[in-house]
Amino acid sequence: MYKYDQYDQQMVDTRVEEFRDQVRRRLSGELTEEQFRPLRLQNGLYLQLHAYMLRVAVPYGTLSSAQMRLLGDIADKYDRGYGHFTTRQNIQYNWIKLEDTPDLLADLAGVEMHAIQTSGNCIRNISSDQYAGAAADELIDPRPYAELLRQWSSFHPEFLTLPRKFKICVIASDTDRAAMKLHDIGIQMVRSSAGEIGAQFYVGGGMGRTPMIAPMIRDFVPLDQLITYSEACLRVYNRYGRRDNKYKARIKILVHELGKDEYTRQVEEEFQHLLSQGIEPPIAELDRIKQYFGDPAFETGLSDDLDLSDPDFRLWVERNTQSHKQAGYVIATVSLKPVGGIPGDATADQIRLMADIARDYSFDELRVTHAQNIVFPHIRKADLYTIWQKLDAADLGTANLDTIGDIIACPGLDYCSLANARSIPVAQKISERFAEKQAELGELKLKISGCINACGHHHAGHIGILGVDRKGKENYQLLLGGSEGADTSLGQITGPGFDEDGIVGAVEKATEVYLAQREDEERFLDTYRRIGMAPFKEALYG
């Protein structure tokens, strides 16, 4: 994984000391909250319902064991003993004291971490496939390019005050595991008919108040022009994106209003101009970055056999592991969604345990997924049972990946000042209600947001739930038919909403329709697409 050079470290250390002085001035009264707000947001510090929340950046979801261990220590030292892993592959702490934040950020800087550009109208954390560098189906490892984008976008002077926040995703597989088309810019590494590897660009996706799927605007950009084309996309947006209305400020609105063809024309014009300016980083810089993402020292000649005599272990292997590109190895996913638990939460001890497992068994590496889980990318099959036993003893051995129990949920009204309704209690009730039906239901992705901002990705759930305020009461809309993968689609609202208990019953009725109507090995999504909304509405509303 990438290691900071002197410039990276100096940048982060300088920011810590700058923020330390800003906090001092806020605590002394020299700065008002209005004056301090943009400064704290530049450092990932939000003021939520009950306390400050700090969002820590985890570039493309990759962590070392030392970084993961520190995240556990921070949970104990500065929070209430846990952290919350997010859909941006980051981690948040919900109970931070303002006076502690400079020391917390200094601790992060000691392991090459920070909270810079995790908030504000700038380019946010670059996300990627959590299986990058390990997946058997990827074309190349996308992380060197994600890292190049991170370096280009960090403190980019033109893009620190964009019309609105901006999210970029990079993948290198036809299996989209990172919701690439629901980003402001989605980049997929592809091979041309001539055999050259380059990038497809999708621009103008996003969820929130006006969900849109990004259209492809260019089918091939040479890899040595990746940054230049990205810059062209951002420049056109920065030039014309609306600043008078935050609800219409995202690039998806610009692409929609200009039209894909006109936006693309302007990007291509800007691209040609930038090519003449020579802004692309030298190939030597990309080669330097690539050195940090080589394969670990895999053992060869390992057996692919697994002893699956333990039925609980066998179920976990079936649901929570994926094929690795190297024989004798496997990718293992730790679910942070135990039955009745809070999706994405992990205690300090659980975080440190995962750090220890990564150090001892996974070449010192972990990944955070956009589904709020943790991945060990390189596990010997011979070690898998031992690892599962350690996880299971710590309540981390739940076998529910991509089932109805693997719920994505935002913090909702329990924490967030923007939320209209609680997400966590709904997730817990659904998890408990369906604990014994996961096998029968198969792949079924359920996502919950506590407001229209869609931090829980409800638009992209096979079943989505959106919390709204209805005359001062929490109300939940049910959506069906969303997908975040290569076959990206947006869920459709079924009709009138439900109260907290009613939405759990509504989900149950929707699954009953699926079980009664499915054919062969259809997933919930397949059945919905085949039979349409009508049978579900009939069951829900009569």
Secondary structure as a PSIPRED ss2 file (coil, helix, strand):
# PSIPRED VFORMAT (PSIPRED V4.0)

   1 M C   1.000  0.000  0.000
   2 Y C   1.000  0.000  0.000
   3 K C   1.000  0.000  0.000
   4 Y C   1.000  0.000  0.000
   5 D C   1.000  0.000  0.000
   6 Q H   0.000  1.000  0.000
   7 Y H   0.000  1.000  0.000
   8 D H   0.000  1.000  0.000
   9 Q H   0.000  1.000  0.000
  10 Q H   0.000  1.000  0.000
  11 M H   0.000  1.000  0.000
  12 V H   0.000  1.000  0.000
  13 D H   0.000  1.000  0.000
  14 T H   0.000  1.000  0.000
  15 R H   0.000  1.000  0.000
  16 V H   0.000  1.000  0.000
  17 E H   0.000  1.000  0.000
  18 E H   0.000  1.000  0.000
  19 F H   0.000  1.000  0.000
  20 R H   0.000  1.000  0.000
  21 D H   0.000  1.000  0.000
  22 Q H   0.000  1.000  0.000
  23 V H   0.000  1.000  0.000
  24 R H   0.000  1.000  0.000
  25 R H   0.000  1.000  0.000
  26 R H   0.000  1.000  0.000
  27 L H   0.000  1.000  0.000
  28 S H   0.000  1.000  0.000
  29 G C   1.000  0.000  0.000
  30 E C   1.000  0.000  0.000
  31 L C   1.000  0.000  0.000
  32 T C   1.000  0.000  0.000
  33 E H   0.000  1.000  0.000
  34 E H   0.000  1.000  0.000
  35 Q H   0.000  1.000  0.000
  36 F H   0.000  1.000  0.000
  37 R H   0.000  1.000  0.000
  38 P H   0.000  1.000  0.000
  39 L H   0.000  1.000  0.000
  40 R H   0.000  1.000  0.000
  41 L H   0.000  1.000  0.000
  42 Q C   1.000  0.000  0.000
  43 N C   1.000  0.000  0.000
  44 G C   1.000  0.000  0.000
  45 L E   0.000  0.000  1.000
  46 Y E   0.000  0.000  1.000
  47 L E   0.000  0.000  1.000
  48 Q C   1.000  0.000  0.000
  49 L C   1.000  0.000  0.000
  50 H C   1.000  0.000  0.000
  51 A C   1.000  0.000  0.000
  52 Y E   0.000  0.000  1.000
  53 M E   0.000  0.000  1.000
  54 L E   0.000  0.000  1.000
  55 R E   0.000  0.000  1.000
  56 V E   0.000  0.000  1.000
  57 A C   1.000  0.000  0.000
  58 V C   1.000  0.000  0.000
  59 P H   0.000  1.000  0.000
  60 Y H   0.000  1.000  0.000
  61 G H   0.000  1.000  0.000
  62 T E   0.000  0.000  1.000
  63 L E   0.000  0.000  1.000
  64 S E   0.000  0.000  1.000
  65 S H   0.000  1.000  0.000
  66 A H   0.000  1.000  0.000
  67 Q H   0.000  1.000  0.000
  68 M H   0.000  1.000  0.000
  69 R H   0.000  1.000  0.000
  70 L H   0.000  1.000  0.000
  71 L H   0.000  1.000  0.000
  72 G H   0.000  1.000  0.000
  73 D H   0.000  1.000  0.000
  74 I H   0.000  1.000  0.000
  75 A H   0.000  1.000  0.000
  76 D H   0.000  1.000  0.000
  77 K H   0.000  1.000  0.000
  78 Y H   0.000  1.000  0.000
  79 D C   1.000  0.000  0.000
  80 R C   1.000  0.000  0.000
  81 G C   1.000  0.000  0.000
  82 Y E   0.000  0.000  1.000
  83 G E   0.000  0.000  1.000
  84 H E   0.000  0.000  1.000
  85 F E   0.000  0.000  1.000
  86 T C   1.000  0.000  0.000
  87 T C   1.000  0.000  0.000
  88 R C   1.000  0.000  0.000
  89 Q C   1.000  0.000  0.000
  90 N C   1.000  0.000  0.000
  91 I E   0.000  0.000  1.000
  92 Q E   0.000  0.000  1.000
  93 Y E   0.000  0.000  1.000
  94 N E   0.000  0.000  1.000
  95 W E   0.000  0.000  1.000
  96 I E   0.000  0.000  1.000
  97 K C   1.000  0.000  0.000
  98 L H   0.000  1.000  0.000
  99 E H   0.000  1.000  0.000
 100 D H   0.000  1.000  0.000
 101 T H   0.000  1.000  0.000
 102 P H   0.000  1.000  0.000
 103 D H   0.000  1.000  0.000
 104 L H   0.000  1.000  0.000
 105 L H   0.000  1.000  0.000
 106 A H   0.000  1.000  0.000
 107 D H   0.000  1.000  0.000
 108 L H   0.000  1.000  0.000
 109 A H   0.000  1.000  0.000
 110 G C   1.000  0.000  0.000
 111 V C   1.000  0.000  0.000
 112 E C   1.000  0.000  0.000
 113 M C   1.000  0.000  0.000
 114 H C   1.000  0.000  0.000
 115 A C   1.000  0.000  0.000
 116 I C   1.000  0.000  0.000
 117 Q C   1.000  0.000  0.000
 118 T C   1.000  0.000  0.000
 119 S C   1.000  0.000  0.000
 120 G C   1.000  0.000  0.000
 121 N C   1.000  0.000  0.000
 122 C C   1.000  0.000  0.000
 123 I E   0.000  0.000  1.000
 124 R C   1.000  0.000  0.000
 125 N C   1.000  0.000  0.000
 126 I C   1.000  0.000  0.000
 127 S E   0.000  0.000  1.000
 128 S E   0.000  0.000  1.000
 129 D C   1.000  0.000  0.000
 130 Q C   1.000  0.000  0.000
 131 Y C   1.000  0.000  0.000
 132 A C   1.000  0.000  0.000
 133 G C   1.000  0.000  0.000
 134 A C   1.000  0.000  0.000
 135 A E   0.000  0.000  1.000
 136 A C   1.000  0.000  0.000
 137 D C   1.000  0.000  0.000
 138 E C   1.000  0.000  0.000
 139 L C   1.000  0.000  0.000
 140 I C   1.000  0.000  0.000
 141 D C   1.000  0.000  0.000
 142 P C   1.000  0.000  0.000
 143 R H   0.000  1.000  0.000
 144 P H   0.000  1.000  0.000
 145 Y H   0.000  1.000  0.000
 146 A H   0.000  1.000  0.000
 147 E H   0.000  1.000  0.000
 148 L H   0.000  1.000  0.000
 149 L H   0.000  1.000  0.000
 150 R H   0.000  1.000  0.000
 151 Q H   0.000  1.000  0.000
 152 W H   0.000  1.000  0.000
 153 S H   0.000  1.000  0.000
 154 S C   1.000  0.000  0.000
 155 F C   1.000  0.000  0.000
 156 H C   1.000  0.000  0.000
 157 P C   1.000  0.000  0.000
 158 E C   1.000  0.000  0.000
 159 F C   1.000  0.000  0.000
 160 L C   1.000  0.000  0.000
 161 T C   1.000  0.000  0.000
 162 L C   1.000  0.000  0.000
 163 P C   1.000  0.000  0.000
 164 R C   1.000  0.000  0.000
 165 K C   1.000  0.000  0.000
 166 F E   0.000  0.000  1.000
 167 K C   1.000  0.000  0.000
 168 I E   0.000  0.000  1.000
 169 C E   0.000  0.000  1.000
 170 V E   0.000  0.000  1.000
 171 I E   0.000  0.000  1.000
 172 A C   1.000  0.000  0.000
 173 S C   1.000  0.000  0.000
 174 D C   1.000  0.000  0.000
 175 T C   1.000  0.000  0.000
 176 D C   1.000  0.000  0.000
 177 R C   1.000  0.000  0.000
 178 A C   1.000  0.000  0.000
 179 A C   1.000  0.000  0.000
 180 M H   0.000  1.000  0.000
 181 K H   0.000  1.000  0.000
 182 L H   0.000  1.000  0.000
 183 H C   1.000  0.000  0.000
 184 D C   1.000  0.000  0.000
 185 I E   0.000  0.000  1.000
 186 G E   0.000  0.000  1.000
 187 I E   0.000  0.000  1.000
 188 Q E   0.000  0.000  1.000
 189 M E   0.000  0.000  1.000
 190 V E   0.000  0.000  1.000
 191 R E   0.000  0.000  1.000
 192 S C   1.000  0.000  0.000
 193 S C   1.000  0.000  0.000
 194 A C   1.000  0.000  0.000
 195 G C   1.000  0.000  0.000
 196 E C   1.000  0.000  0.000
 197 I E   0.000  0.000  1.000
 198 G E   0.000  0.000  1.000
 199 A E   0.000  0.000  1.000
 200 Q E   0.000  0.000  1.000
 201 F E   0.000  0.000  1.000
 202 Y E   0.000  0.000  1.000
 203 V E   0.000  0.000  1.000
 204 G C   1.000  0.000  0.000
 205 G C   1.000  0.000  0.000
 206 G E   0.000  0.000  1.000
 207 M C   1.000  0.000  0.000
 208 G C   1.000  0.000  0.000
 209 R C   1.000  0.000  0.000
 210 T C   1.000  0.000  0.000
 211 P C   1.000  0.000  0.000
 212 M E   0.000  0.000  1.000
 213 I C   1.000  0.000  0.000
 214 A C   1.000  0.000  0.000
 215 P C   1.000  0.000  0.000
 216 M E   0.000  0.000  1.000
 217 I E   0.000  0.000  1.000
 218 R E   0.000  0.000  1.000
 219 D E   0.000  0.000  1.000
 220 F E   0.000  0.000  1.000
 221 V E   0.000  0.000  1.000
 222 P E   0.000  0.000  1.000
 223 L H   0.000  1.000  0.000
 224 D H   0.000  1.000  0.000
 225 Q H   0.000  1.000  0.000
 226 L H   0.000  1.000  0.000
 227 I H   0.000  1.000  0.000
 228 T H   0.000  1.000  0.000
 229 Y H   0.000  1.000  0.000
 230 S H   0.000  1.000  0.000
 231 E H   0.000  1.000  0.000
 232 A H   0.000  1.000  0.000
 233 C H   0.000  1.000  0.000
 234 L H   0.000  1.000  0.000
 235 R H   0.000  1.000  0.000
 236 V H   0.000  1.000  0.000
 237 Y H   0.000  1.000  0.000
 238 N H   0.000  1.000  0.000
 239 R H   0.000  1.000  0.000
 240 Y H   0.000  1.000  0.000
 241 G C   1.000  0.000  0.000
 242 R C   1.000  0.000  0.000
 243 R C   1.000  0.000  0.000
 244 D C   1.000  0.000  0.000
 245 N C   1.000  0.000  0.000
 246 K H   0.000  1.000  0.000
 247 Y H   0.000  1.000  0.000
 248 K H   0.000  1.000  0.000
 249 A C   1.000  0.000  0.000
 250 R C   1.000  0.000  0.000
 251 I H   0.000  1.000  0.000
 252 K H   0.000  1.000  0.000
 253 I H   0.000  1.000  0.000
 254 L H   0.000  1.000  0.000
 255 V H   0.000  1.000  0.000
 256 H H   0.000  1.000  0.000
 257 E H   0.000  1.000  0.000
 258 L H   0.000  1.000  0.000
 259 G C   1.000  0.000  0.000
 260 K H   0.000  1.000  0.000
 261 D H   0.000  1.000  0.000
 262 E H   0.000  1.000  0.000
 263 Y H   0.000  1.000  0.000
 264 T H   0.000  1.000  0.000
 265 R H   0.000  1.000  0.000
 266 Q H   0.000  1.000  0.000
 267 V H   0.000  1.000  0.000
 268 E H   0.000  1.000  0.000
 269 E H   0.000  1.000  0.000
 270 E H   0.000  1.000  0.000
 271 F H   0.000  1.000  0.000
 272 Q H   0.000  1.000  0.000
 273 H H   0.000  1.000  0.000
 274 L H   0.000  1.000  0.000
 275 L H   0.000  1.000  0.000
 276 S H   0.000  1.000  0.000
 277 Q H   0.000  1.000  0.000
 278 G C   1.000  0.000  0.000
 279 I C   1.000  0.000  0.000
 280 E C   1.000  0.000  0.000
 281 P C   1.000  0.000  0.000
 282 P C   1.000  0.000  0.000
 283 I H   0.000  1.000  0.000
 284 A H   0.000  1.000  0.000
 285 E H   0.000  1.000  0.000
 286 L H   0.000  1.000  0.000
 287 D H   0.000  1.000  0.000
 288 R H   0.000  1.000  0.000
 289 I H   0.000  1.000  0.000
 290 K H   0.000  1.000  0.000
 291 Q H   0.000  1.000  0.000
 292 Y H   0.000  1.000  0.000
 293 F H   0.000  1.000  0.000
 294 G C   1.000  0.000  0.000
 295 D C   1.000  0.000  0.000
 296 P C   1.000  0.000  0.000
 297 A C   1.000  0.000  0.000
 298 F C   1.000  0.000  0.000
 299 E C   1.000  0.000  0.000
 300 T C   1.000  0.000  0.000
 301 G C   1.000  0.000  0.000
 302 L C   1.000  0.000  0.000
 303 S C   1.000  0.000  0.000
 304 D C   1.000  0.000  0.000
 305 D C   1.000  0.000  0.000
 306 L C   1.000  0.000  0.000
 307 D C   1.000  0.000  0.000
 308 L C   1.000  0.000  0.000
 309 S C   1.000  0.000  0.000
 310 D C   1.000  0.000  0.000
 311 P H   0.000  1.000  0.000
 312 D H   0.000  1.000  0.000
 313 F H   0.000  1.000  0.000
 314 R H   0.000  1.000  0.000
 315 L H   0.000  1.000  0.000
 316 W H   0.000  1.000  0.000
 317 V H   0.000  1.000  0.000
 318 E H   0.000  1.000  0.000
 319 R H   0.000  1.000  0.000
 320 N H   0.000  1.000  0.000
 321 T E   0.000  0.000  1.000
 322 Q E   0.000  0.000  1.000
 323 S E   0.000  0.000  1.000
 324 H E   0.000  0.000  1.000
 325 K C   1.000  0.000  0.000
 326 Q C   1.000  0.000  0.000
 327 A C   1.000  0.000  0.000
 328 G C   1.000  0.000  0.000
 329 Y E   0.000  0.000  1.000
 330 V E   0.000  0.000  1.000
 331 I E   0.000  0.000  1.000
 332 A E   0.000  0.000  1.000
 333 T E   0.000  0.000  1.000
 334 V E   0.000  0.000  1.000
 335 S C   1.000  0.000  0.000
 336 L C   1.000  0.000  0.000
 337 K C   1.000  0.000  0.000
 338 P C   1.000  0.000  0.000
 339 V C   1.000  0.000  0.000
 340 G C   1.000  0.000  0.000
 341 G C   1.000  0.000  0.000
 342 I C   1.000  0.000  0.000
 343 P C   1.000  0.000  0.000
 344 G C   1.000  0.000  0.000
 345 D E   0.000  0.000  1.000
 346 A E   0.000  0.000  1.000
 347 T E   0.000  0.000  1.000
 348 A H   0.000  1.000  0.000
 349 D H   0.000  1.000  0.000
 350 Q H   0.000  1.000  0.000
 351 I H   0.000  1.000  0.000
 352 R H   0.000  1.000  0.000
 353 L H   0.000  1.000  0.000
 354 M H   0.000  1.000  0.000
 355 A H   0.000  1.000  0.000
 356 D H   0.000  1.000  0.000
 357 I H   0.000  1.000  0.000
 358 A H   0.000  1.000  0.000
 359 R H   0.000  1.000  0.000
 360 D H   0.000  1.000  0.000
 361 Y H   0.000  1.000  0.000
 362 S C   1.000  0.000  0.000
 363 F C   1.000  0.000  0.000
 364 D C   1.000  0.000  0.000
 365 E E   0.000  0.000  1.000
 366 L E   0.000  0.000  1.000
 367 R E   0.000  0.000  1.000
 368 V E   0.000  0.000  1.000
 369 T C   1.000  0.000  0.000
 370 H C   1.000  0.000  0.000
 371 A C   1.000  0.000  0.000
 372 Q C   1.000  0.000  0.000
 373 N C   1.000  0.000  0.000
 374 I E   0.000  0.000  1.000
 375 V E   0.000  0.000  1.000
 376 F E   0.000  0.000  1.000
 377 P E   0.000  0.000  1.000
 378 H E   0.000  0.000  1.000
 379 I E   0.000  0.000  1.000
 380 R E   0.000  0.000  1.000
 381 K H   0.000  1.000  0.000
 382 A H   0.000  1.000  0.000
 383 D H   0.000  1.000  0.000
 384 L H   0.000  1.000  0.000
 385 Y H   0.000  1.000  0.000
 386 T H   0.000  1.000  0.000
 387 I H   0.000  1.000  0.000
 388 W H   0.000  1.000  0.000
 389 Q H   0.000  1.000  0.000
 390 K H   0.000  1.000  0.000
 391 L H   0.000  1.000  0.000
 392 D H   0.000  1.000  0.000
 393 A H   0.000  1.000  0.000
 394 A C   1.000  0.000  0.000
 395 D C   1.000  0.000  0.000
 396 L C   1.000  0.000  0.000
 397 G C   1.000  0.000  0.000
 398 T C   1.000  0.000  0.000
 399 A C   1.000  0.000  0.000
 400 N C   1.000  0.000  0.000
 401 L C   1.000  0.000  0.000
 402 D C   1.000  0.000  0.000
 403 T C   1.000  0.000  0.000
 404 I C   1.000  0.000  0.000
 405 G C   1.000  0.000  0.000
 406 D C   1.000  0.000  0.000
 407 I C   1.000  0.000  0.000
 408 I E   0.000  0.000  1.000
 409 A E   0.000  0.000  1.000
 410 C C   1.000  0.000  0.000
 411 P C   1.000  0.000  0.000
 412 G H   0.000  1.000  0.000
 413 L H   0.000  1.000  0.000
 414 D H   0.000  1.000  0.000
 415 Y C   1.000  0.000  0.000
 416 C C   1.000  0.000  0.000
 417 S C   1.000  0.000  0.000
 418 L C   1.000  0.000  0.000
 419 A C   1.000  0.000  0.000
 420 N C   1.000  0.000  0.000
 421 A C   1.000  0.000  0.000
 422 R C   1.000  0.000  0.000
 423 S C   1.000  0.000  0.000
 424 I H   0.000  1.000  0.000
 425 P H   0.000  1.000  0.000
 426 V H   0.000  1.000  0.000
 427 A H   0.000  1.000  0.000
 428 Q H   0.000  1.000  0.000
 429 K H   0.000  1.000  0.000
 430 I H   0.000  1.000  0.000
 431 S H   0.000  1.000  0.000
 432 E H   0.000  1.000  0.000
 433 R H   0.000  1.000  0.000
 434 F C   1.000  0.000  0.000
 435 A C   1.000  0.000  0.000
 436 E C   1.000  0.000  0.000
 437 K C   1.000  0.000  0.000
 438 Q H   0.000  1.000  0.000
 439 A H   0.000  1.000  0.000
 440 E H   0.000  1.000  0.000
 441 L H   0.000  1.000  0.000
 442 G C   1.000  0.000  0.000
 443 E C   1.000  0.000  0.000
 444 L C   1.000  0.000  0.000
 445 K C   1.000  0.000  0.000
 446 L E   0.000  0.000  1.000
 447 K E   0.000  0.000  1.000
 448 I E   0.000  0.000  1.000
 449 S E   0.000  0.000  1.000
 450 G C   1.000  0.000  0.000
 451 C C   1.000  0.000  0.000
 452 I C   1.000  0.000  0.000
 453 N C   1.000  0.000  0.000
 454 A C   1.000  0.000  0.000
 455 C C   1.000  0.000  0.000
 456 G C   1.000  0.000  0.000
 457 H C   1.000  0.000  0.000
 458 H H   0.000  1.000  0.000
 459 H H   0.000  1.000  0.000
 460 A H   0.000  1.000  0.000
 461 G C   1.000  0.000  0.000
 462 H C   1.000  0.000  0.000
 463 I E   0.000  0.000  1.000
 464 G E   0.000  0.000  1.000
 465 I E   0.000  0.000  1.000
 466 L E   0.000  0.000  1.000
 467 G E   0.000  0.000  1.000
 468 V E   0.000  0.000  1.000
 469 D E   0.000  0.000  1.000
 470 R E   0.000  0.000  1.000
 471 K C   1.000  0.000  0.000
 472 G C   1.000  0.000  0.000
 473 K E   0.000  0.000  1.000
 474 E E   0.000  0.000  1.000
 475 N E   0.000  0.000  1.000
 476 Y E   0.000  0.000  1.000
 477 Q E   0.000  0.000  1.000
 478 L E   0.000  0.000  1.000
 479 L E   0.000  0.000  1.000
 480 L E   0.000  0.000  1.000
 481 G C   1.000  0.000  0.000
 482 G C   1.000  0.000  0.000
 483 S E   0.000  0.000  1.000
 484 E C   1.000  0.000  0.000
 485 G C   1.000  0.000  0.000
 486 A C   1.000  0.000  0.000
 487 D C   1.000  0.000  0.000
 488 T C   1.000  0.000  0.000
 489 S E   0.000  0.000  1.000
 490 L C   1.000  0.000  0.000
 491 G C   1.000  0.000  0.000
 492 Q E   0.000  0.000  1.000
 493 I E   0.000  0.000  1.000
 494 T C   1.000  0.000  0.000
 495 G C   1.000  0.000  0.000
 496 P C   1.000  0.000  0.000
 497 G C   1.000  0.000  0.000
 498 F E   0.000  0.000  1.000
 499 D C   1.000  0.000  0.000
 500 E H   0.000  1.000  0.000
 501 D H   0.000  1.000  0.000
 502 G H   0.000  1.000  0.000
 503 I H   0.000  1.000  0.000
 504 V H   0.000  1.000  0.000
 505 G H   0.000  1.000  0.000
 506 A H   0.000  1.000  0.000
 507 V H   0.000  1.000  0.000
 508 E H   0.000  1.000  0.000
 509 K H   0.000  1.000  0.000
 510 A H   0.000  1.000  0.000
 511 T H   0.000  1.000  0.000
 512 E H   0.000  1.000  0.000
 513 V H   0.000  1.000  0.000
 514 Y H   0.000  1.000  0.000
 515 L H   0.000  1.000  0.000
 516 A H   0.000  1.000  0.000
 517 Q H   0.000  1.000  0.000
 518 R C   1.000  0.000  0.000
 519 E C   1.000  0.000  0.000
 520 D C   1.000  0.000  0.000
 521 E C   1.000  0.000  0.000
 522 E C   1.000  0.000  0.000
 523 R C   1.000  0.000  0.000
 524 F H   0.000  1.000  0.000
 525 L H   0.000  1.000  0.000
 526 D H   0.000  1.000  0.000
 527 T H   0.000  1.000  0.000
 528 Y H   0.000  1.000  0.000
 529 R H   0.000  1.000  0.000
 530 R H   0.000  1.000  0.000
 531 I H   0.000  1.000  0.000
 532 G C   1.000  0.000  0.000
 533 M C   1.000  0.000  0.000
 534 A H   0.000  1.000  0.000
 535 P H   0.000  1.000  0.000
 536 F H   0.000  1.000  0.000
 537 K H   0.000  1.000  0.000
 538 E H   0.000  1.000  0.000
 539 A H   0.000  1.000  0.000
 540 L H   0.000  1.000  0.000
 541 Y H   0.000  1.000  0.000
 542 G C   1.000  0.000  0.000
